[in-house]
Amino acid sequence: MTMEKVQNIALSPGGSAVRILDQTRLPGEVVYITLRDREAMYEAVKALRVRGAPAIGIFAGYCVYVLARSYGEAEFFARLDEDCDYLISCRPTAVNLARQVERMRTLARGMEKKPVPEIVEALGREARAIHEEDAAMCRAIAEAGLGLLHEGDTVLTHCNAGPLATSEYGTGLGPLLLAAERGMDIRAYVDETRPLLQGARLTAWELQNAGVDCTLICDNMAALAMKQGRIQAVLAGCDRMAANGDAANKIGTSGAAIIAKHYGVPVYILLPSSTIDLACPTGADIPIEVRDGEEIRSLWYEKPMAPAGVKCWNPAFDVTDHELIAAVVTEKGVVRPPYDVNLRKLFG
């Protein structure tokens, strides 16, 4: 079965707004929303209406362009800096957000002596280039990742690293979707991914759409599945990779990797080069976003399932140590340890 194409991020006709698929409404409803002002853009990222490190970067590029269209000539760079800083402040862990905003700002700053309409036009081209580059990277990552798998394999997924989180194919799900297109038998166990259920709501939806044989499990069932030999590899995306190969991804990825190491199951981290932060020495230097405890206490329940007033700690990400990662898959191919040497050799 060919995957039904879903356009999760796009410019509106004429470029006056950004149009996104609201991922908080999936899988029950497919709803698109149109965003024109910076507060709505900020809220869309904060509330995870748009999510996934590459997708946030694409979205941010379009946001800078849309906002810049409204600036007057005298105020142009002051407002550009203010809005760029505001967007960057939204989510600290995913490096793509800041990287693509700074890419847009740097382009504009390099054209300071040009007429404002010319700068705005260039920002529009740059935002589209960010989107197109990500699509090409995703295709290359899918090809490289598929080379690590074999006919009949079953993989474990965690969180969502498919087209919804990127542009096309995704990163962590790319090999599965490419395999389905080619008629290969590669199956998946899908961690539900507490507390926001990106696996249950989004990954299972995408894999079913693509005709991939997938089985949904609770996060704490992965260890038994590995012990029984049901899983041959773990595929995960990444929100920021440090220079030594430590990988920040959705909370629970590190635990799955520790279990996989115990049972001899290889862990593959799939990501575009834009997610590798060579200026960040180790995972200890990656800021970890902590979110509202209500996501644990009450978000998915008809009525609260925890005692009123109980304290919650809700980190959105954890860091998988590089020693637990069998290979890193990028658009330039597969990177093996030592990552501190080989990542810099390839991308430095």
N, C-alpha and C positions, 0 to 999 in steps of 0.2 A: 504494500500500500504506500502511495506517495503521501508525504506529510502535507497536510493542509497549511498553506502559507498564512501566517498571521503577521501583520505589520504592526509591531508594538510601539514604534516611534516614527513620526513623520512631521514634516512641516505642513501646515494648512496651505491651501491654494493661495498664492500671493505672498506667502511667507510671514504673515502677520501673527501667527500663533503656532504653538507646538501641539500636536495631537498625539495622545498616548492611549494605549489599552490599559484600563484600570485593573491592575493585577489583584487588587483586594477583592474584586467581585468574582473572580474565577474560583472554581470551575462552573458555578451555577449560572453566571451571566457574562456575556461578552459585551462590555460597555466601553466606549471610547469617550474621552474627555478632552476639551480644548482649553489650553492655558495661554494667557496673554500677559499676566502681571507676575512680578517676582515672588510675591507672597504665595500665590497658587503654585508656582513652580517649586518653591522651597517645601511647601506642604506635601506635594506629590512625591518628593524624594523621602521626606521624613516619615510619611505614612505608608511608604512602600507601594505606592500606586505604580511607580516605576522603580525597579530594583535589579540588582546584578551589576557588578562593577563596570563591565564594558557598556551596558545599556545606560547606566547613570552618566558615563562619560559622553556617550552620543547625545543623550538628552541635554546635558549641560552645554555642549557646543551649540545646539540649536537654541537653547535659552538665551545664551549670550547674544546671538545674532538677533533674535526677536526683540530682546530688550534694547539693543543698540539702535534699532530702527526708530525708536521713539525719542532719542536724545537730540537736543539742540546742539548747534555747533559750538557755542561758548562753553557749554557744560559737558561736552561729550566725554572727555577722559575722566573727569571727576565722577560722573555717574557710572562710567564703565568700571572704574576701580571699586566703587562702592558696591555695585551689583555683583561683581566677580567675587569680592571678599564675602559677601552675604551668601552666595551659592556654595562656596567652598566650606563655609562653616556648618553646613547642614549635616553631613555624615563624615566623621573623621577617618574611618578605617579604610574605605575603598579609595585607593590611590588614583584611579581613573578620573574621579570627579575633579580633584584639584589639578591633575595633569592636563586635562582637556580645557578646563577653564583658563589655565595659564597659557596654554597654546593659543587660544583665541586672543587673550589680552596681549601677549607678546607680538602677535601679528599686527594688531591695531597700533600698538606703541611704535612698531617699526615703520608705520605709515603716518606719523604725526603731522607731517607737512603736506599730506595729501588732502583733497577735499573730503568732507565727511561722507557724502554719498558713495565715493569711491572706496572708503574704508568699510562702510557697511556692506557694500557689494562683495568685497574681499572676504569679510567675515562669513557671509552666506556660502561662498564657495568652500571656505575652510571647514565649516560645519558639515557640509555635504561630504567633503573628503574624509572627515573623521568617520562618518557612517560607512562610506564605501570601503575604507581601509579595514574597518572591523569585519565587514562581511567577508572580505578576501582572507583575513587572518583566520576567521572561524572555519572556512573551508579547508585551509591548510592544516589547521589543528586537528580537524576531524580526520583527514587523510593520515596524518602522522600517528594519531591515537589509535586508529583502526589497525595499524600495522603491529600494535602490541597485543591484539586480541586474536582469538582463534574461533573457527566455526564451532558452535556448540557451547561457547563460554557463557557464563552468567556473571554479571557484574553487580556490585552494590553501588547505588547512588546516594548522595546526601545533599539536601537542599535542592536548589534548581539552578542548573547551569546549561540550559537549553536556549533556544531562540528568544524566549521571553526575557532572558537575562543579558542578551547580546543583540545581534542583528540577524544572523542566519546560521543555522546548525547549532550554535552555541559552542561551549568549550567542553565541559565535562560530559555533556550528552551528545556531542558531535559524532563520535564514533558509532554510537548506537543508531543515530538517525541515518548516517551514511550507510551503515550495514543494512538497515531496513530497505533503503532505496535499491541496494544491490542484491537483495534477496538472501542475505546471509542470516543464519540462525544465531543471533546473539540476544540473550535475554537479560532481564534486570530485576533485582530486588530493590525496591524504592523505600528508603527510610522516610517516614512521615515528616521528620525534622521539626521537632518541638522547639519553641512554643508557637511559631507562626505557620507551621504546616506547609512550608513551600514544597516539600516532596509530595505530600498527599494532594494538595490543591493544584500544583503547577506541573511538577515533573510527571506525575501519573497521567495528567491530562495531555501533556505533550506527547508522551510515549504512546498512549492509546491512539491519539490522532495519527501517529506515524505508523501504526500497526506493529509496534514493538511488544513482544510478549513480556509483560511486567507484572510483578506481584508486590503489593503494598505491605510493608511491615512497620511495626512500631520501632523506634530507634533502638530500644533495648533488646530487640530480637536478633540483631545482626550477629552477635557473638555465637549464638546457637547455629545460625545458618552457616557461619564459617566453620565451626567445629564439625558440622555434618558434611562438609565438603560441597556445599551448595553454591559457593561463590569462588570464582577464579581470579577476580581483580576488583579493586575499588577505584572508581573514577570520581574525581571531585574537581570543581572549579577553584577559584582563588580570588580574593578581594585585594590582597597585597602580598607580594613575595619579597622578603628581605634578600640582601645580597648573598647571604649564606644558604639560601634555599628554604628557610623557615617560611611557612605558608599560613597566612591568616585567612580563614574561611568560616562559613556559618558554624555557630556553636554546635559541637558534637562531632565535627570532622576529626579533631584530634583523638577523641575516644575511639572512633571507628578505626583510625590508623594504628593505634596502640594494640587493639584486638587483632587487626590484620597481621601486624608484625608477629604476634604470638602464634598465629596459626599459619604463618608462611604465605600469606596472600599479598601480592604486590599492590602498593598504593601508587596510583598515577595522578599527578596534579596537572590539569590542563588549563592553560591560560595564555592570553596574548602578551606580547612583550610590553605593552603599555601598563600591565599590572605588576611588572617587576620594578622594584624600587631599589636601585643600586646605591642610593644615598642612605638607605636604611640598613645598618650593619646586620642586625639580627631581629628575630621575632620579638624580643624583649623591647625593642624600640618602636613597635607598632602600637598606636593608640587603639584601645578596644572600646567600642561604643557600648554603653549600658542603657538599656531601654526601660520603658515604664513597666512596673511589676504587674499591672493589670493584664498584660499579655499572658501572664502565667495564671493569675487568679481567676479571670472571668471571660477572656476574649471569646472563646469558642463555646462557651457553655450557656445553656438556656437560663441557668441561675448559677451564681458563684459556687465553685466546688472547693473552695479553701476557706478557712476561718476568717471572719471579718477582721481586718486590721493586721493580719499576719505579714511580717516583713518578707519582701522578695528581693532577690538579686537576679538580674536579667541581662547578662552580657550577651551581645548579639553575635560575637565571634570568639573563636579560640585560635591558637597558633599550633599547627602541626610541625613538630621538630623535623628538621631536614633529614635526620637519621632514619626516620620512619618512611621516607618517600623513596620509592624504587626508581622513579624517573619523573622528570618534568617535561611536559609536552607543549611546545610552542609552535608558532607559525614557521619558525626556521628549523623545526625538527625536534628530535628527542634529545634531552640533556640528561646526562647521568652524573653521579657524584664524581669528584668533589664539586659541589655546586658553587662554592665561593670562588673557585677558579673558572669553572666552565660557563657559568652564567655571564660572568664579566667578559670572558673570551668571546662569547657569542654576541653580547648586547652592549658591552662597555665601550 
